[in-house]
Amino acid sequence: MLSDQRGVSAVEYGLIIAMIVLVMMVGLSSVADVTIGMWGNVSQKVVNAR
């Protein structure tokens, strides 16, 4: 019973995957903010050029 580590490994892999997903979401969120700002700037320049 003590030598069965499959459940422990599955929990560890689940935690690792959850942390990777969390880091990806934070990274994509910051990239999205920069992209939205960039397109807002382009939009404003187009409106001002009319």
Secondary structure, 3 states (H helix, E strand, C coil): CCCCCHHHHHHHHHHHHHHHHHHHHHHHHHHHHHHHHHHHHHHHHHHHHC
